[in-house]
Amino acid sequence: MRCRVAILAGGKGTRLAARTGGLPKPMTPILGKPVLEHQIELCKQYGFSEIALLVHYKSEAIEAYFGDGSKWGVSLVYVQEQDARGTAGALRDALYTLADRFLVLYADTYARVDLSRLWNFHSQSDAAGTLLLHPNDHPQDSDLVALDSNGCVTGIHPYPHAAGVDHANLVNAALYVLRRDALEDVIPAEGLHDLAKHTFPALLAKGRTLCGYVTPEYIKDMGTPARLDKVERDITVGLPERLSGDTPRHAVFLDRDGTLNHEVNHLNHPDQLQLFPGVTEAVHRLNRAGLLAIGVTNQPVVARGELTLAGLAKVHARLDTLLGAGGAYLDGMFVCHHHPDRGFEGEVAELKVVCSCRKPEPGMLNQATAQFNIDRRQSWMVGDTTSDILAGRRAGVRTILVRTGYGGRDYKYDVSPDFIADKLTDAIDWILAGHGRVTREMMPVAAAYANQRMILVGGASKTGKTSAANVLKELLEQAGRTTHVISLDGWLRPPEQRPEQQGVLHRYDVDTYRGELLPLVGASTRIEISQPVRDRISGEARGTRRFSVGPDDVIVVEGVTALLDDVLLSLTDARVMLCATEERRRARFVDEYLLRGAKPNEIDEKFASRELDEVAPIDAAGHAVAFQISL
């Protein structure tokens, strides 16, 4: 029998001795089952039933447990290593039992990987081997692999790495498909030899091809107590299944400049890349939650001739290094190198084209969705420009505008985000917790008001009205009701025309918004209305946003005055009040006005003024509201 799988199962497990009681490492229990049993079951699941176990330390314990493998529906062959020869040496001594092409697994890793897909990927080439690669949260102490644009291995960078040198975060995950004939003249017949440190570099030196198979699937070394605990926690919360691809994955698409790192306008050197505070923690949280973190970035500097592809790779290697230092990684980075306009000195003519990948086109998101089997309905786009938001909208994912970078003030496209966050950390908070919590809070509202024409969502400044209104829109549209969210902030008067301490209604052009909204109630035909758009920082007018409202559509009107304007209150009894603690409102208020350039004493005075003319009357209006929701 020629085996299609070799499992390196000779380890002692010295660092795990306290857990194993002296058993060999492959018998280390993961949630009560030996890690080797998990691997054998994985092989069987994907149709690999002839398995060679390359054993050494206390092999009798392994053979006593697994026998001939028939209990698991597989056939096991034991290859006893007399003297420890390392991973490559053990494999060479077992070549006589192996098929022309075979899988190699390490018995100190837990894997949830589609082995058939890996096998078929390798079958499409005549490479000597295929290495499963993935980014991880500790690249600084991992063996890293470099690939060319065709996915071929160009270099292997073993740990430890040279100081000051950045590498892409592509880690050798210790799972391979290898050709037997490619190894016979490379691995010496005697001595200690390691596959990663010796065999693969030797194959490259002989001019033989190694391919990289990059995947977000779950595979982790569990060779220390801490790593074993982490693997068990991950399995318990379902992380391997979420990453497996058996069902569509959830993803967060991340713009680069202005979202992850400071916008410097045509960044063309690694030293210019500076992450915003909190970015590594935010991306790490996505990694731990099992959501793919995927970069999608327009890089016209390549088309303009200001940066080569090799130079861009160095920039992204620096990004990987900075994220990795904080225990975070991107599962993929998709780049548009094109630019539609000609006339730049040194430009690359073939990249000066109109393409389908440059945001706001959704090409990069579509490519990632196909490659990673992503569920658009459960995925997000986070960025700082209207191009990012429109790309996300066209790709069919939810969108969040962050107020770092351009903060949406590029005004290139007439598009509104689903949600707004001050920075990436807030956006990830919303994705991982806030959106679900608010959805649960708003579900009774949607059920109660499903047949209403107009719903008013009010509350003091910084209570979460806009986010709640957009969640309500999602719920109503899931129930089949076309819904429009109208923000009364569009009718805020210019800053110089907003008197303080004269009542909140005086800060709004109430007559104009009433003129737009009143005809909607009871209308039997489609009506076009216009909502002014103002710059959130300067307050300047930036055009209008038009809505085409059908006679059966729902209008959600949100704003501070929604529950204070008697005319609006006369139009509907469907009312929702958003509440928040003074501490939380103050923190959000301070962040907002610091962004606008206000001084601390000015912010304190303005907040105190709002407490008098906003909060008290809004609280008084609460008695006429069926739903009061605290966020």
N, C-alpha and C positions, 0 to 999 in steps of 0.2 A: 504494500500500500504506500503510495506517495502522498504525503500530507500537504494540504494547501494552507496550513497555519502552523507557525512555530511560536510557542509562548515561552519566553525566557523566564524560567521559574526556579532559578538556582539560588536566590538571595537568602541571606541569614535573617535579615530584619533586626539587626542589632539595636537600632534606635527604637524599635517597637517591642522590645523584649518584655517590657512591663505589661503590655497589652496582650501579648501572644503566649506568654508562659513558656517561651523557648521553642515554639513552633516555627517552621520556616516562614519567611515573609509571605509567600503566596497563600498561606492559610490564615492570614490576618483577617479577622471578621469585620465586615462592613454591614452594620445593622443585622448582625447575627449570621451572616453568610460569608464564607471565605471569598476574598477578592478574586481568586482564581475561578471560583464557581460562577461569579458574575461574568467573567470573561468567556468562559465556556458557553454559558447561556447566550451571550451576545453573538458568538460565532454561530451557534446553532440557529439563532433567530434569522440570520442572513444567509443560511444555506451552506455554511462551512462546517462540515462534520468530521473531516479527517484532520486530527490535531496532534502535533508532536509537542510533548512537554519536555523542555530542556532543563533537567533537574540536577541538583548537586547537594545542598545542605538538607539533611534529614528527609531525603526523598521518599523514604519508606512511609512517612506520615502522609505525604501527598498521594502515593499510590494506594495506601490503605483506604483513603477517603474516596478517591475517584474510581479506582479499579480500572476496568477497560472502557469506562465512559458510557456504557449502554444505558445506565440509569438516566442520563441526560440526552440520549439519542445521538451520541457521537461515538467515534472510534478514537481511542487514545493510544499513542505510542510514546514510551518513555525513553529518553536518551540521557543516560547517566554520564555526567561530567566528572571525571576522576580528579583532575586538578583544575582549580579555578582559572579560566582563560579569558575572562571578560565577556562582554556581550558578543563581540565579533568572533572570538575564539570558539565559544560555545556553539554559535551558529554554524561555523565552518565544520566543526566536528559532527554536526547533525545534517549536513547537506545531503547525505546519501538517503535520508528518509523523506526529503522534501521534493515537491513537484517543481516543474520548470519555473513556475511563478508561485509565490507564496506570500502570505501575510505574516508580519512579525508584530507580536504584542509583548509588552513588558508586564510581568505579574505584580508590579507595584503601582499600577495605575488603574483607576476606575474610569471606564469609557462608556459613553452612550453615543455611539457613532454608527452611521449607516455604512456598514462594511461593503455592501454590494455597490453602493455609489462610488466609494473609494476604489474598489476593484475595477469597476468599469471605466473610471477616469484613467487609471493606469493602462488599461487595455487599449486606449486610443493612441498610445505612443509606443515606440520601441525603446523607451528609456530603461536604463539599468535598474532604476528604482524610483518610487514615488514616496515622498515624505509628507506625512500629515502635519500641517503647520497651523498655528493659530496665535493670535495675540494673547498675552496673559497680563496679570496684574503685578508681575515682578520681573520684567525683562532685564533689569540691571544685573540679576544673578542667574540668568538663563542662557542656554545655547541658542543663538540667533542665526537665522538663515536669510540670505539675500537672494532675491529672484529678479530675473529680467522681465521685460514686458510680455514675454511669451510663457511665463510661469516656470522657466527653467532655473535651476539653482546655479548661481554664479559665485557664491562664497558662503562659507560657514564661519561664524564668529563665536567660538566657544567662550564660556565664562572662565576667568574674569576678562572683562573688556578693558581696552586701553582708555585711560582717562581722557576726557574731552572729545571723544569720538562718539557720534550719534549713529545708531542703527535703527532700521525699521523694526517695529515690534512684531516679528514673525518668529515664533518659538517652535523648535523641534519638539513635537508632542510625544515622541517615542511610539509611533505606530506607522508601519511601513508596508509597502508592497515591493518585493525585490525579485530580481531574476537570478536564478541559481547560476547560470553560466557567466554572469557578470562578476560573481564573487570569488569563483574558484581560484583565480590567479592573483587576487588582491589581498585576501586574508592569509597571513602566514600560518603554517602548519603547527607552529609552536609559539609559546609565549602569550602574554596578556595583550589583548587588543580590544578596542572599543569601537562600536559601529559609528557613533557620532564623532568621536575625536580622531579616529584613524581611518576607518574604511571609507566613509563618504568623501573626505578630502582626497584619499588615494584614487577613488573612482574619478573625481573631477580632474585630478592631475593626469590621468590616463586619457582624458578627453571624452569620457563616457558621460552620458546625460542623466541627470537626476531632475525629476519634476517636483514641484511643490503643489500640494493639494491644500488650499486654504479653506478653513471651515470654522464656523462659530460653535460647532457641536461640542458637547461637554467631554473633556478628558483631563483628568487631574492625577498627579502623583500623590500617593497617600503614604509615603515612606517615613513620615515622622508623626508623633502623636498629634501635633497641632494640625497637620495637613489631613490626617485621618478624621479628626473631629470636624474639620471644615467640609470634607466630602460627605460625611454623614448628615450634617446640617443641610447641605445643598440638596441631597436626595430627599430628605424629609419635607422640604418646602417645594419640591417639584422642579428645581432649576434644570436638571438634565433633560427632563421632558420638554420644558419650554424652549430649550435651545436645540432640540433634536431635529426639528424640521418635519416631524411626522404630521404635525398640524401647522398651519401658517404661523409664522413668528410675528411678534409685535416689535416695532422698531421706532426709534426716534432719529429722524434725519436732522443733522446739525450743520448749519452754515459755519464757515470757519472764521473769516475776518469780521470782527465786530460782534461775534457771538462767543466764540471760544477765546479769541485773542484780540488784543487792541487793534483797531483799524489804523493802519499807517499809510494807506493809499499806495497800492502797487508794491506790496511787500516782496522783496527779491533777495533776502539774505536771512539765514537762520537766526542771526543775532537780533533781527527786528521782531521776532516772534515772541511776544510776551503775553502769557495767559492772564485772563481776568482772575481776580481772587475768587476762590471757591469752585473754579471750573473742574479741577481734578476730582474734588469730592463729589460734585454733581454727576460727572461721567461715571465715577466709581459706583455710585448708587444705581445707575442704570445697569451697569455690569452685574451687580449683585442681585438685581431684581429680575434678571433674565430678559431684559429688553435690549435689542441690538442698538448700539450707538454707531451711527453711520454718518460720516462726513460727506457733504455735497458742496462743492465749492467751484465758483467761476474763477479761473486764473488766466485772464487775458494777457498777463505779463509774458506768458510763453509766446503767444501769437505776436505780441508787440516786439519780441526779441530782447526783452529786458531780463529774461530768466530762461535758462535751458531746462529741458526735462530732468537732466541730472541735478541741476541746481534745485529744482522743485522737490526732487526726491530727498535732498539734504534738508530742506525746510520741513518736510513731513517727518523725516527721521528725528529732527529736533522736537517736533510736536509729540511724537511717540515717546521720546525720552522724558519730556516734561510731564506728560500724563502718567507714564510708568512710574516716575518717582513718587507719585501720589497714589499708586495702586490702581490706576485707571487705564483704559485702552479703548480705541475705536475698533469696531469689528470690520470696518471697511472705510476706504476713502475714495470717493468718486470725484473726478476732476474734469471740468470742461476747459480745454486749452485754447478754444477758439475766440475770435473777436470779429464782429461783422464789418468794422470800419477799416479802410485802408489809409495809408499815408504816413505811417510811422517809420522813422529811420531805423533800419535794421530789422524790420518786421519779417515774420516767417510767412511767405505768401500762401503756402498751402493751408495754413491755419486761419487765414482771413476769409472766413466763410460764414454764412448764415446756417446754423445747425439746430438740431433738436435737443441738444443737451444743455445749452447755456440757459441758466435760469433767467427769465421766468418760465421757460419751457421745462417740462417735467422729465426730460430724457434721463437724467442721472437717477432720479427717484424710481423711474420705471425700470431701469437697468438693475438697480439694487433690489427692487421688489422681485424681479424674475430670478435673480441669482440666489437670493436668500429665502425665497418663498415667504414673502411678507404679507400679512393681512393689512390691507390699506385702512380698513375701517377701525382698526385698533392701533393705528400708528400716527405719528406726529411729525410736523416740520417746525423747527425752531430757528428763527433767523432775525436779522435786524433791518432788513430792507423789504420794500414792497415786492421786489423780484422774488425773494424767498417765499413770501406769503402767497403770491400768485402761483409759483411753482408747486407749492404744497396743495393749493386749491385745485389746480389742474390734475395733480396726481391722485386726488381723492383722499387726502389725509387731513386730520385736524391741524390747525396752524396756531402758533404762538409767536407773537412779535415781542422781542426783548428790546428794552430801551437803552441798551449799550450800543456801541458803534453808531450807526446812523439812526437807530431808534425809530425807524419808519419814516424819517424826515427826508428821504430821497424823493418822495412824491412822484416816482416814475409811472406808477400804475394805480388806477382807481380800484383799490381792493382793501377790504377790511379783514384783519385777522379774526380768528374765532376767539382768541384770548390774548391778553397782554400781560407781560411780566417785566419787572424791573431789570432782572438779570437772569442768567442761566440757572443759578441755584433756585430761584423762585419758580422758573418754568418747570424744572424737574420736580420740585415740591408739588406743583399743580398736577403734573402727569402721574406721579406715583401715589399721591394721596388726595390732594384737593379736589380734583375733578370727580373722583369716585364719591367722596364725601358730599359734595354739593349736589351731585346727581341724586343721591339717596334722599337728600333734604328736599329736592325739587320734584321728586316723583309724585307726592300727594298733590302738589300744586298743579302739575300737568294733568293729573287725573281729574281734579275738581274743575279745571278751567278749559278742558279740551274742546268745548263747544262755544267758547267765548270769542267775540270779535276783537276785543281790546283788553289787554292785561297791563296793569300799572305796577312797576317795580320801583319802589322808592327806598329812601334811607339817607342818612347823613353821608357826607363825603368819606370815602375810603372804607366803606362797609362791604364792598364786593358786589355792587349792583350789576355792573356790566358783565362780570363773569357769570353770576347767577342767571341773568337774562339770557345769555347765550347757551347755558346749559338747558334752560327751559325751552329755548328754541329747538335744541337737539331732540329733546324728549317729545315735543309736539310734532316734529317732523317725522320721528319714528312712528308716531301714531297716524301719520298720513295727512297732517295739517301743514300746508305751506305757511311759514312764519317769517316775519320781518322784525328785527330789533331796531327800534328808533331811539337814538341817544339824544336826550334833551341838552346835553352839553354842547351839541352843535349850535345851539342858539344862545350860548353864553355871550354876553356883551364883551367887547374888547376890554383888556385890563383897566385902561384909563377911564372906562365908563361903568365900572362896577363899584358902586358905593358900598362900603362896609357899614354894618350896624344899622342898615335901613330895611332889613328883611331880605331873605334869600331871593324872593321873586323879583326884586329890583335888579338882580344881577343877570337876569335872563330877558331875552326879547320874547316875552310871553305872547304878545299879540300875534307875532309871526308864526310861532310854532302852533298856536291854536288854529290859525288860519289853514295850516297844512293838515292838522290832525282831525279837526272837526268833520270835514266832509267824508272821512273814511267810515265813520259809524253810520250804518244803515245804507251804505252805497250798494247799488245793484249792478254797477259796472266797474271795470278796471279803472283805477285812478293812479296817476303819476304824481309823486310828491318828491320834494327836494329837501335834503338835510344838509345844512352848511357843514363844512369840514374846517376845523381850525387846528393850527399848530399847537400842540400841547405845551410847548415851552414858551413860545412868544405870544401865543394867542392870536396870531395873524390869520386872516381868512385864507384858506387854501382850496377854494372852489366848493363844489357841492357833490353830494352823493345822491343819486336818484334811485327811487324805489318804485317799482310797478306793482301795485297792490290789487290783487283780484278780490272780487266780492266775497269769496269764501275763505280768504286768507286770515291769519291771526296777526295782530299787531301787538308786539310787546314794547311798551314805552318805558324806558328806564331813565332815571335821573333824580337829582335831589328834590326837584319840585314836583315829581310825579304824584306824591301823596299830599301836597300842599296847595295845589292849584284847584280851586273849586270847580273851574270849568272842566278840567280833565276828570275830576272825581264824579261829575255829573254824567259822564259818558259810560261808566262801567262800575260794577261792584266787584270786579275781579282785581284784587289788590294784594300785593306782597310787600312786606317791609323787611329790609335787610338791616341787621344789627351787628355791632362789634363793640368790644370793650374800648374804653377811652384809651387805654394803653396801646392797643393794637391800632386804633385809628390814628393816634398821634404818631406812632412809628411810621405808618404808611404816609401820613401827611408830611412828615419831616423829609422822608426820602423823595417825595414828589417835588417839594419846593427847593431842596438842595439841588436837584437836577435842573431846576429852573434858574439856579444861580442866586437864590435868596439867601440873606444872612440869617444866622440863628435867631437873633432878636426879632427880626421881621417875621420869621416863621412862628415864633411864640405868640406874637401879637395877632397874627392872622388866625392862628388856631383858636385862640381865646375868643376872638370875634365870631368865628364860625360856631363855637359852642353856644354862644348866646342866640344867634339868629337862625341857626339850622337845627341844632340838636333838640332844643326845648320844644319848638313847634312840631317837629317830626315825631318826637316821643308822644306828644299830645294827640297826634293823628293815629296813634297805634290802636286806639279803641275801635276804629272803624275798619280794621284790617283783619282778614281771616287767617292769614299766614304771617307769622313773624319768625324769621330764620336768622340765627346767629352764625356768622362765619369768622 
